[in-house]
Amino acid sequence: MTRTRSTTLIALLIAGAAVGWFAENALVVSGRALLIPPLTLGATLLIVGIVLLALARPIRRSTLGRTPGRVDPFRATRVVLLAKA
């Protein structure tokens, strides 16, 4: 598995923002209501990011050789899948 490049993330961010903007404009033009995310969305995403970093920290330490012992492959797989999701 390779690292996700920052240019890929930026391109996906721009593409997602453009699709969202066009979809929102299409809804407004057709006379439908705007899609307004709940106020708790930002806090929820922040909490998910913090939890993900906390889960990934021991794996990162182990791959850098700072802690003795092996990484549990199942835990590492779960963290990677959560991060990619």
N, C-alpha and C positions, 0 to 999 in steps of 0.2 A: 504494500500500500504506500502510495506517495503522499507527500504533503499537498494540501490545497494551496495553490498559488494565490497571492493577494490580487493579482490582476483578474483571476477567475472570479473571485468574490466581488470585486468592484464591478466587473461586467454584469454579473448576476444581479447586483444591487441596482444598477442603472436600468437593466432590462425589466426587473420587477417593478421599479418605480414608474417606468414608462407605461407598462401594461396596466398598472393600477390607476394611473392618471387618465388613460384613455377609457378604461372601464367606468371610472367615476364620471367622466364627462358624458359618456354615452347614457348613463343612468339619468343624469340631470337633464340632458336634451330630450330624453323620452318622457320626462315628467315624473320619474320615480324618486323615491327618497334617497338621500345620501347614505352611504355606509359609514357610520361613525363608530370607531372602535371604543370599547369601554375604557374608562380612566385607569383601570387596574392593569391594562395590558403592558404598559411600560415596566411597572413594578414586577409583574410576573416574569417577564423576559429577563429582567435583571437578576431575580432570584434564581432562575434556571441557569443563567450563566455562572453565577457564583457557586452553585452546587456542582456544576460540571467542572469548574476549575478545582474545587476541593476534591472531587473524585479523581481527577487526572494528576494531581500533584504527586502522590506516592509513586505512580507509574513513571512519571517524568524523572523523579529522583533516582529510581532504580535503573532507568536506561542510561543516566549519566554516570552511574557507578557510585553514587553517594551513599547508598544504603546496601548492606549485605543481604544476600538472599535473592531468590528469583521472583519474578512477577507472575502472579496467577494469570494464566492466559485467558481464562473465562472472564475475569474481572476486566482485564485490558480490552477484551473484545467488546464487552458491554459499554465501557466508557467510550471507545471509538465509535460504536454505533450510535450512542446518544449524542456525541459531538457532531457526527455527520448528519443526524436527523435535524 
